[in-house]
Structure formats: C-alpha cells, structure tokens
Amino acid sequence: MIPESLHIDAVEMLKMLISIPSVSRDEKQAADMMEDSLQRFGYSPSRKNNNVWVVAPGYDESRPTILLNSHIDTVKASGDWEQDPLTPVERDGKITGLGSNDAGGPLVALMAAFRYLSDRNQAYNLIFAATAEEEVSGVNNVASILPLIGDVDLGIVGEPTRMQMAVAEKGLLVLDGVVYGKAGHAARNEGVNAIMEALPVLQFFKDYKFEKVSPFLGEVKMTVTGIIAGTQHNVIPDRCSFMVDVRINECYSNQEVFEILKNQVSCELNARSFRLNSSSIPQEHPIVKRGIDMGLEAFGSPTTSDQAVMPFNTLKIGPGDSARSHTVNEYIYIDEIKKGIETYIKLLDGLTF
C-alpha cells in the first residue's frame, strides 16, 4: 500500500515550488529547495548549476539504470492572471499557480515515486533528477549532467500527458532562409523584388510532403512563422528573410530533413541547431507493454521536451494536461498528482528489462 504521506508531501512541495520564481536560466532558488528537500528525506544529492539529482542506494553498474526526470523551470507568466502567479491557491480540488501543471505536478509525483521505489529491492538502478532550462532547451539543461550520471537505459520524462504514454515525440528544427533580389526604385521598372521571388519558396514549405509518415506522429510538419523584407515603400527589396518551424517525426533525423530541404529550395537556408531530434521507444519495450496492460494509451506527442536531448529510450508521461501549459491561471488537480504517483509506481515497481 502506498503511504498517504507521499501524496501529502508532494502537494506541499508543489506549493513551495510555485512560490519560488524559477523562470528558465534563473532557477537557483528552486534548485536550492529541491536539494534541501532531498537532504531532508535522507538522501545525498549531487548538483551542477541548477540541476539536482540523487542516486538510489545500492547502485550496481551491472544492472540497467532508470532515470526519473522533470524540470524545475517555468515560462514567464503571461496574460492577466486572476491572482499572483507565484501564490499557490488550493480551491475546488485543484492547485493554481505558475508551473503547477508544467511541470511541477509531474516533478513532485516522480520524486514521490522515487522515494517509494528506492526503499524496495529493484532489478535496476534508479536516479531522480530535477533539472533546469527545459523551457528554453538551454545548454545547462538535463543534457549537461548526463555525462556525470553515467549510462542510462531508460528515461521517464515527467510532463503533463494526463498520465498516458507518449511513446514518440516530434523533434524541432528551426530554419532561417534568405531569398535575394536586386534593389531599385519602385516607381520605375527596375530591380528584382525579393518578396515576389520568395513566394514560390514559401509555397514550397507549405505544400512539400516528406515520404515517411509515422504511425504515432504522422507527417513532418513545416510552418513559415516569420518574414522580414523591405526598408521603405519606394525601394524594391533586395532580400526577403524568413523562418520555418519544422516538427519532425521519428522517421528522420534533423540533419536528414535539413539536407532534403536544402536540395529542394533555391535560396540560402541555415539551421539554428540540430540538437532537438525526435524520439521514440519500441512498442515491445517492457515498460510500454506494462503500461498497455494497465490500460494506458500510447500516443505521439507534437510538443518537444527534454526527451530530445536524451540518447536512450524514453517514455514521456505525467499528471496534468498539456493544454493547460503556458496558460493564464495554470492549474493541476490534486487527485491528478495522487494518480500520477500511483501510476508511476505501478509502471516501475518490479520492472525487469
């Protein structure tokens, strides 16, 4: 039987997290709180910058290792909140506050599951990590501590998924393109208008279909999300710059997609980064099979998380709902946290792989 105290502690920890400012790259106070809490629970956590992690007792390098990970950073509060975003409000069975859903609820539920599982003999090593800079895919996020943690065989990434299993996640590739023309006076028939030259290129990004389609993530999706051109009304623009948001399924790497596109378009094209690749876990993996047996749904996630920087099998799952993330009056139900703890434990207790 799972002690009720785990749920009570998790709710109180969530309230503490909400009350601490922890916008990406400014998470020190939240990391301090996580480190102090782990010490209070009897662990000896490690820390690098604003990332805190702890290894369950009895580590044995001959066994596989599972990493339980979620992030402590939040986006900036936006819009008109009905309350101070940093003041947790418990009402009508839910807790409202910045970061409550993304990803405070998953974080505290994973920590509670870690406390339960680490007290019992398991066929794997267990590590819990509360990490920084997830919302901005920063260089000091979970990827920065993976070399210190050592080999990991399975990652559980805590994000709000309604406690369903995201078995695949789209990668993110941001492209910057430039189409060139020739400047001239708008009143005379001279110059080459870069905006007009760019139209077929922009249409290409709207219409092009990649061959490989994922059963969970569908097609690669490309969206032109910004255009800059022109300096004043009477000058023919000599360049048109644009950016493209590309969401990539697990059938391609970011580099592969970039090379395909570069060979298709007649313009200058550059990728900002190739770091955030798509990810997936085999359907025959024991944790996926156990989840299916428990009645959990397997689905593909269109949003990007720290899974993108983890070079091992990962499963994204957590209490809360992604639709509430980054919204005004963000909240999570208290019962969702309790169910999250219970589901994490059922998925992992006694797991062999």
Secondary structure, DSSP 8 states (H G I E B T S, - for coil): ---HHHHHHHHHHHHHHHTS--BTT--HHHHHHHHHHHHHTT---EEETTEEEEE-SS--TTS-EEEEEEE--B----S--SS-TTS-EEETTEEESTTIIIIIHHHHHHHHHHHHHHTS--SSEEEEEEES-TTTT-TTSGGGTHHHH---SEEEE---BTT-EEEEE-EEEEEEEEEE-B-EETTTT-SB-HHHHHHHHHHHHHH---S--BTTTBS-EEEEEEEEE-SSTTEE-SEEEEEEEEEE-TTS-HHHHHHHHHTT-SSEEEES-S----EE--TTSHHHHHHHHTT--EEEE-S--GGGG--SEEEE--SSBGGGTT-TT-EEEHHHHHHHHHHHHHHHTT---
